[in-house]
């Protein structure tokens, strides 16, 4: 329970003090007072690979972050993390505390949202995060649509990898995340998933590489073109896509070699434009503004499309202007025309295709 008399000075002005009974010796001798700021620090550190990354995510200097953790451990009367160089691992006590922390953070978020709804249901700013291809292509049309109904709403937009989008959602620095559903399967419990658009994968090749009538690349292509076809630029970021594309290339181009690994589809495609190799990429990532990228050809492939979803806390689904924005995103997704693609080359139509 949050009470006005439980307030005291904290590192952040206006931070709210949250009493939590930790069943420790210290908790039994006095009333423990833990700030929401400390809980957010605890949660972020526990879900980050390093202290450096957690400090960057929270916008804190690393010494300040460490100080907040020390205060929390002092109040709890027990160690919550085992220190290992620049990494912290939850102790048994930390693991026990985590679900309680998540409950408090979630409840506080719902409380803030209910206040907003009582004050008129509108917020001046929608905070969202997503991957580049979605923000560049689908978001502009959705923003235009939303402004027809809510002209005064503005946006705070973060371009992030899926894991970082989840961190921003959990720490309530954003309200909505736009990601591929397959990239967040294991980490998105507690959030609604609203489908936005299905984004098919395509084989991206340099523009001069014509595969339309090719049945036997090793015999029908010039040696230089055959070499480019077997040089793969691969996207890797710890998602199921990496294994899926690896399997596809192993089956379809068994003589290929990976010449580069990228953390964004956009970089991979630009390497293809430079005639360094080929790559598999979602169609949305091949769009620049409203036009397909020049310098490449796109061939259809037999791979499941990635489903783009909006992730959000459940209370936002019917809270304006978020509800209207979600509808605008879905309209933008359904109304978007994918870039022109060429028919799957004959040598890629194998009986064992997925």
C-alpha positions as CSV (number, residue, x, y, z in Angstrom):
1,X,0.0,0.0,0.0
2,X,1.3,3.5,-0.9
3,X,0.8,6.2,1.6
4,X,1.5,9.9,1.6
5,X,3.1,9.7,5.0
6,X,5.6,7.1,3.8
7,X,7.4,9.7,1.7
8,X,11.0,10.8,2.5
9,X,13.9,12.3,0.6
10,X,15.2,10.2,-2.2
11,X,17.7,10.4,-5.0
12,X,15.0,11.4,-7.5
13,X,12.7,14.3,-6.6
14,X,9.1,13.1,-6.0
15,X,10.1,9.4,-5.8
16,X,7.5,7.4,-3.8
17,X,8.5,5.3,-0.9
18,X,7.1,1.8,-0.9
19,X,7.0,-0.3,2.3
20,X,7.8,-3.9,1.7
21,X,8.1,-6.6,4.4
22,X,11.2,-8.6,3.3
23,X,10.9,-11.0,6.3
24,X,14.5,-10.2,7.2
25,X,16.1,-9.4,10.6
26,X,16.4,-5.7,9.5
27,X,12.7,-5.7,8.5
28,X,11.6,-7.0,11.8
29,X,13.4,-4.2,13.8
30,X,12.2,-1.3,11.8
31,X,9.8,-0.2,9.1
32,X,11.6,-0.8,5.8
33,X,11.2,2.0,3.3
34,X,12.1,1.2,-0.3
35,X,11.7,3.7,-3.1
36,X,10.2,2.9,-6.5
37,X,13.5,4.2,-8.0
38,X,15.4,1.5,-6.1
39,X,13.0,-1.2,-7.3
40,X,13.4,0.0,-10.9
41,X,17.2,-0.1,-10.5
42,X,16.9,-3.6,-9.0
43,X,14.7,-4.9,-11.9
44,X,16.9,-3.4,-14.6
45,X,20.2,-4.7,-13.3
46,X,18.7,-8.2,-12.9
47,X,17.6,-8.1,-16.5
48,X,20.7,-6.6,-18.0
49,X,23.8,-8.3,-19.2
50,X,26.2,-5.9,-17.5
51,X,26.1,-3.0,-15.0
52,X,27.2,-0.7,-17.8
53,X,24.2,-1.6,-19.9
54,X,21.8,-1.2,-17.0
55,X,23.2,2.2,-16.1
56,X,22.8,3.3,-19.7
57,X,19.2,2.0,-19.8
58,X,18.3,3.9,-16.6
59,X,20.2,7.1,-17.6
60,X,22.3,6.8,-14.4
61,X,26.1,7.0,-13.8
62,X,27.3,3.5,-12.7
63,X,28.4,4.7,-9.2
64,X,24.9,6.1,-8.6
65,X,23.4,2.8,-9.7
66,X,25.7,0.8,-7.4
67,X,24.8,3.2,-4.6
68,X,21.0,2.5,-5.1
69,X,21.6,-1.3,-5.0
70,X,23.7,-0.9,-1.8
71,X,20.9,1.0,-0.2
72,X,18.3,-1.6,-1.2
73,X,20.5,-4.4,0.3
74,X,21.1,-2.4,3.5
75,X,17.3,-2.0,3.9
76,X,16.6,-5.7,3.1
77,X,19.4,-6.9,5.4
78,X,20.7,-9.4,2.9
79,X,22.7,-9.5,-0.3
80,X,20.5,-9.5,-3.4
81,X,23.3,-9.9,-6.0
82,X,26.6,-11.8,-6.3
83,X,29.2,-9.5,-7.8
84,X,31.2,-10.8,-10.7
85,X,33.4,-8.2,-12.4
86,X,31.0,-6.0,-14.3
87,X,28.1,-8.4,-13.9
88,X,25.6,-9.1,-11.1
89,X,23.8,-12.3,-10.6
90,X,20.7,-12.6,-8.3
91,X,21.2,-14.4,-5.0
92,X,18.5,-16.7,-3.7
93,X,17.1,-13.7,-1.8
94,X,17.1,-11.6,-5.0
95,X,15.2,-14.3,-6.8
96,X,12.7,-14.5,-4.0
97,X,12.2,-10.7,-4.1
98,X,11.9,-10.3,-7.9
99,X,8.1,-11.3,-8.3
100,X,7.3,-8.9,-5.4
101,X,9.2,-6.1,-7.2
102,X,7.4,-6.8,-10.5
103,X,4.0,-6.7,-8.7
104,X,4.8,-3.3,-7.2
105,X,6.0,-1.8,-10.5
106,X,3.1,-3.2,-12.4
107,X,0.6,-1.9,-9.8
108,X,2.2,1.5,-9.7
109,X,1.9,1.7,-13.5
110,X,-1.8,0.8,-13.4
111,X,-2.3,3.5,-10.7
112,X,-0.6,6.1,-12.8
113,X,-2.7,5.1,-15.8
114,X,-6.0,5.3,-13.8
115,X,-5.1,8.8,-12.7
116,X,-4.5,9.7,-16.4
117,X,-7.9,8.3,-17.3
118,X,-9.7,10.2,-14.6
119,X,-8.1,13.4,-15.8
120,X,-9.5,13.1,-19.2
121,X,-8.0,10.1,-20.8
122,X,-5.4,12.0,-22.9
123,X,-1.7,12.2,-22.6
124,X,0.4,14.8,-24.4
125,X,3.1,12.2,-25.3
126,X,3.0,8.6,-26.4
127,X,6.3,6.9,-25.5
128,X,7.2,4.0,-27.8
129,X,10.1,1.9,-28.9
130,X,10.7,-0.4,-31.8
131,X,13.0,-1.8,-34.5
132,X,14.1,0.5,-37.3
133,X,12.1,-1.0,-40.2
134,X,8.7,-0.7,-38.3
135,X,9.4,2.8,-37.1
136,X,10.5,4.0,-40.6
137,X,7.7,2.5,-42.6
138,X,4.5,1.7,-40.6
139,X,4.8,4.4,-37.9
140,X,4.5,7.6,-40.1
141,X,1.2,6.5,-41.6
142,X,-0.1,5.6,-38.1
143,X,0.9,9.0,-36.7
144,X,-0.9,10.8,-39.5
145,X,-4.0,8.8,-38.9
146,X,-3.9,9.4,-35.1
147,X,-3.5,13.2,-35.5
148,X,-6.9,13.3,-37.3
149,X,-8.5,12.5,-34.0
150,X,-5.8,13.6,-31.5
151,X,-4.0,16.5,-33.1
152,X,-2.2,17.6,-29.9
153,X,-0.6,14.2,-29.1
154,X,3.2,14.1,-29.7
155,X,5.6,11.1,-29.6
156,X,8.8,10.1,-27.8
157,X,10.4,7.5,-30.1
158,X,13.2,5.1,-29.3
159,X,14.9,2.9,-31.9
160,X,16.0,-0.3,-30.2
161,X,16.7,-4.0,-30.5
162,X,13.8,-6.2,-29.2
163,X,15.5,-7.0,-25.9
164,X,16.0,-3.3,-25.2
165,X,12.4,-2.6,-26.2
166,X,11.3,-5.1,-23.5
167,X,13.5,-3.4,-20.9
168,X,12.0,0.0,-21.7
169,X,8.5,-1.5,-21.3
170,X,9.3,-3.2,-18.0
171,X,10.8,-0.1,-16.5
172,X,7.9,2.0,-17.9
173,X,10.1,4.3,-19.9
174,X,7.8,3.5,-22.9
175,X,4.2,2.6,-23.2
176,X,4.2,0.6,-26.4
177,X,6.8,-1.6,-28.1
178,X,6.8,-2.5,-31.8
179,X,8.7,-5.7,-32.4
180,X,8.6,-9.1,-34.3
181,X,6.7,-11.6,-32.2
182,X,9.4,-14.3,-32.7
183,X,12.0,-12.0,-31.1
184,X,10.3,-11.8,-27.7
185,X,8.7,-15.2,-27.2
186,X,10.5,-15.9,-23.9
187,X,10.3,-12.5,-22.3
188,X,7.0,-10.7,-22.9
189,X,4.8,-12.2,-20.3
190,X,2.5,-9.6,-18.8
191,X,2.0,-7.6,-22.0
192,X,-0.8,-7.7,-24.6
193,X,0.2,-8.5,-28.1
194,X,-1.7,-6.7,-30.8
195,X,-0.9,-7.9,-34.4
196,X,0.0,-5.1,-36.7
197,X,1.3,-6.6,-40.0
198,X,2.8,-9.8,-41.4
199,X,6.2,-9.1,-42.9
200,X,7.4,-11.7,-45.5
201,X,11.1,-12.6,-45.9
202,X,12.8,-12.1,-49.2
203,X,16.2,-13.0,-50.7
204,X,18.0,-9.8,-51.3
205,X,20.6,-9.9,-54.1
206,X,22.6,-7.3,-55.9
207,X,20.7,-5.7,-58.8
208,X,22.9,-7.2,-61.5
209,X,22.4,-10.7,-60.2
210,X,19.5,-12.1,-62.4
211,X,18.3,-15.4,-61.0
212,X,14.9,-15.6,-62.7
213,X,15.6,-18.5,-65.1
214,X,18.4,-20.1,-63.2
215,X,18.1,-23.9,-62.4
216,X,21.7,-24.8,-61.8
217,X,23.6,-21.7,-60.5
218,X,27.0,-23.5,-60.6
219,X,26.7,-24.1,-64.3
220,X,24.5,-21.2,-65.5
221,X,26.0,-18.2,-63.6
222,X,29.3,-16.5,-64.3
223,X,31.9,-17.5,-61.8
224,X,31.9,-14.0,-60.2
225,X,28.1,-14.0,-59.9
226,X,28.1,-17.6,-58.5
227,X,30.6,-16.5,-55.9
228,X,28.4,-13.5,-54.8
229,X,25.4,-15.8,-54.5
230,X,27.3,-18.1,-52.1
231,X,28.5,-15.2,-49.9
232,X,26.0,-14.7,-47.2
233,X,25.5,-11.6,-45.0
234,X,23.7,-12.8,-41.9
235,X,21.6,-11.0,-39.4
236,X,22.2,-12.2,-35.8
237,X,20.8,-10.8,-32.6
238,X,20.0,-13.9,-30.4
239,X,16.7,-14.4,-32.1
240,X,15.1,-17.5,-33.7
241,X,15.6,-15.8,-37.0
242,X,19.4,-16.6,-36.9
243,X,18.8,-20.4,-36.7
244,X,16.0,-20.2,-39.2
245,X,18.1,-18.5,-41.8
246,X,21.1,-20.7,-41.1
247,X,18.9,-23.8,-41.9
248,X,17.5,-22.1,-45.0
249,X,21.0,-21.4,-46.4
250,X,22.3,-24.8,-45.5
251,X,19.5,-26.4,-47.5
252,X,19.2,-24.0,-50.5
253,X,22.9,-22.9,-50.9
254,X,24.9,-25.7,-49.3
255,X,28.2,-24.3,-50.6
256,X,27.7,-20.8,-49.0
257,X,29.9,-19.1,-46.5
258,X,29.1,-16.3,-44.1
259,X,31.2,-13.3,-44.9
260,X,29.6,-10.9,-42.4
261,X,27.2,-10.9,-39.4
262,X,25.1,-7.8,-38.7
263,X,22.9,-6.6,-35.9
264,X,20.5,-4.8,-38.2
265,X,18.8,-5.8,-41.5
266,X,19.5,-2.3,-42.9
267,X,23.2,-2.8,-42.6
268,X,23.0,-6.3,-44.2
269,X,21.1,-4.9,-47.1
270,X,23.6,-2.2,-47.7
271,X,26.4,-4.7,-47.9
272,X,24.3,-6.6,-50.5
273,X,23.9,-3.3,-52.5
274,X,27.7,-3.1,-52.5
275,X,27.7,-6.5,-54.3
276,X,29.4,-8.3,-51.3
277,X,26.9,-11.1,-51.1
278,X,23.2,-11.9,-50.5
279,X,21.0,-11.9,-47.5
280,X,17.5,-12.9,-46.2
281,X,15.6,-10.0,-44.8
282,X,12.0,-9.0,-44.0
283,X,10.4,-7.0,-46.8
284,X,9.8,-3.9,-44.5
285,X,13.5,-3.5,-44.1
286,X,14.0,-3.1,-47.8
287,X,11.9,0.1,-47.9
288,X,13.5,3.6,-47.8
289,X,10.8,6.1,-47.0
290,X,7.9,5.0,-49.1
291,X,10.0,3.5,-51.9
292,X,11.9,0.2,-52.3
293,X,15.6,0.5,-52.1
294,X,17.4,0.7,-55.4
295,X,20.5,-1.4,-56.2
296,X,18.9,-4.7,-55.2
297,X,16.5,-7.4,-56.4
298,X,14.0,-9.1,-54.1
299,X,13.1,-12.8,-54.6
300,X,10.2,-14.6,-52.8
301,X,11.3,-17.4,-50.5
302,X,9.5,-20.2,-48.7
303,X,9.9,-18.9,-45.1
304,X,7.3,-18.0,-42.6
305,X,6.7,-14.2,-42.4
306,X,7.6,-12.4,-39.2
307,X,4.5,-11.1,-37.4
308,X,4.9,-7.5,-36.2
309,X,3.1,-6.9,-32.9
310,X,2.5,-4.0,-30.6
311,X,3.4,-4.9,-27.0
312,X,1.7,-2.9,-24.2
313,X,0.3,-3.2,-20.7
314,X,-3.3,-4.4,-20.8
315,X,-4.7,-1.2,-19.3
316,X,-3.7,0.8,-22.4
317,X,-5.8,-1.2,-24.7
318,X,-8.9,0.9,-24.0
319,X,-7.2,4.1,-22.7
320,X,-7.1,7.0,-25.1
321,X,-5.1,8.1,-27.0
322,X,-3.4,4.7,-27.0
323,X,-6.4,2.8,-28.2
324,X,-6.8,5.1,-31.2
325,X,-3.1,4.8,-31.9
326,X,-3.2,1.0,-31.9
327,X,-6.1,1.1,-34.3
328,X,-4.1,3.5,-36.5
329,X,-1.1,1.1,-36.4
330,X,-3.3,-1.8,-37.5
331,X,-4.8,0.3,-40.3
332,X,-1.3,1.4,-41.4
333,X,-0.2,-2.3,-41.4
334,X,-3.2,-3.5,-43.4
335,X,-3.0,-0.7,-45.9
336,X,0.7,-0.9,-46.6
337,X,1.9,-2.2,-50.0
338,X,4.9,-4.4,-49.8
339,X,7.7,-3.8,-52.2
340,X,7.7,-5.6,-55.6
341,X,9.2,-9.1,-55.4
342,X,10.2,-11.5,-58.1
343,X,9.1,-15.2,-58.3
344,X,11.2,-17.7,-56.4
345,X,14.0,-18.9,-58.6
346,X,13.7,-22.5,-59.8
347,X,16.8,-23.7,-57.9
348,X,15.3,-22.5,-54.6
349,X,12.1,-24.5,-55.1
350,X,13.4,-27.7,-53.5
351,X,11.2,-30.5,-52.3
352,X,12.5,-30.2,-48.7
353,X,11.6,-26.5,-48.5
354,X,10.1,-25.3,-45.2
